Amino acid sequence: MRKLKNEHHMKSFGLQVETASYDRQGVADHAQNLATKIRNNLTISMKSLGVDILTGFGYVMGPQKVKYGTIGGTETVITVKKHNYSY
């Protein structure tokens, strides 16, 4: 309840509790910021594991094979080598 009564905290989520309303753009901005933070953290984690990050769109073409590209750009087919993982 303390967090609900904290006007500054609620505004950071785009919420206004005292008037039982919400700011649609504020909620959208918060969601976008959260998604960006998660994407950035995941990207850093994956890069630290040696994963290549490809930005664009992609299609699964078959086992171990994907096609990816960017809007208005060229498409590239990538064949991924199988790995033997042991944990």
N, C-alpha and C positions, 0 to 999 in steps of 0.2 A: 504494500500500500504506500510505503514511503516513496517508491519509485514512481508510482502513479501520480502522487501529489507533487513530484519534482517537475515543475513546468519546463525548465531548461532541458532535462533528460527526455521528457515526452516530446518536446519540439524537435529533438534530434531524430526522432522516429516519424515526425510529421503528424503527431497526435496532439490534440487539445482536449484535455480531460474535463476542465471546468465547464466547458460549453457542450460537452458530449458530441463533439464533431471531429473531423480530421481534415488534414490538408492533403489532397490527392497528390499534388506535386511533391510535397515533402516526403510522403510515403514512397513514391516512385524513386525519388532521389536517394533515399536511404537504401532501398532495395538495390539500386544500381551500384551504390558505393560498396555495399556488402558483397555483391557479386564480383565486382572488380577486385576487392581485397582477396577474396577466396581464389579467384583466377590467378592473381599475381603470386600468392603464396604457393599454390599448386604448381605453377610454372617454375618457380625457384626450386621447389622440392624435386620436381621431375628432372630439371637440368642438372641438379647436383648428383642425380643417379645416372647421368649420361644419356638421357632421353632427348631426342631431337624434337623440337616443338615446331609444328607446321601450322601456319595460320591460313585459313581459307575454308574450303568445303571439301568433302571427300565421299567416296563410295567404296564399299567393300566389293571387290571384283571376284574374290574367291579366297580359298585358304592361303593365308600369308601374302595376299596381294590387295593393295588399295590404289585408288586413283584419287589424286587431290589436285586442287588448283585454287585460283582466286578469281573473283568476278572480273571479267574482261581480260584475264590472263590466260596463260597456257595451262593445260592439264598435264600432270606427270603420273605415270604408273610406277609404283614402288613395290618390289617384292621383298618381303621381310624374311630374313633367315630364321629358321627355327632355333630356339635356344633350349638347352637342357638346364632347367633351374633346379637347384637343390637347396632346401632350407634347413 
